[in-house]
C-alpha cells in the first residue's frame, strides 16, 4: 500500500473498532465448544444447521454484562493438520506459521482453576508475575492452543 492511498482515520468520540474476536482453527468444533463451556462460553451460532459436524461456531459468554462486547470466540474446523507446538509461545520462538496466545481474564482465578481440575483439565500452577499480582495460569485447549488465564485488578484495563 502506498503512502498516497492511506487515508487518515475519521475522528469521532468513540473508538473506530468496538471489539475483536479471535477465530481458532480446530479439529472438532463440537469438542472445542465442550471445552470452552468449562470457561463459561456457550454456542451462540453455528453452521451448518442442517447436519453435523459443525464447520463454524460463534461462542459467547451469556452471563457477561453485555454479551455482544464481552468475551467472544469463533471456532472453525481446520481442513489441514494442526501443529500444537506452533501455538506454544511460552519459552519458544514463534514458528514460521506464527503462534497465538490467548489471554482470558477471570473474576475468581483460584475458583476457575479448581473447576477446570474437577472437570479433568490439567491447568498449570498459578504464578504471580509483577504485571499480574493477582496471578495467572496456563492451560491448553483440546487443539493445543495455549490459554493464559489471569485475574487483573478491578480498575485495570
Buried (B, 14 or more C-beta within 10 A) or exposed (E): EEEEEEEEEEEEEEEEEEEEEEEBBBEBBBBBBEBBEBBBBBBBEBEEEEEEEBEBBBBBBEEEEEBEEBBBBBBBBBEEEBEEEBBBBEEEEEEEEEBBBBEBBBEEBEEBBEBBEEEEBEBBEBEEEEEBEBBBBBBBBBBBBBBBBBBBEEEEE
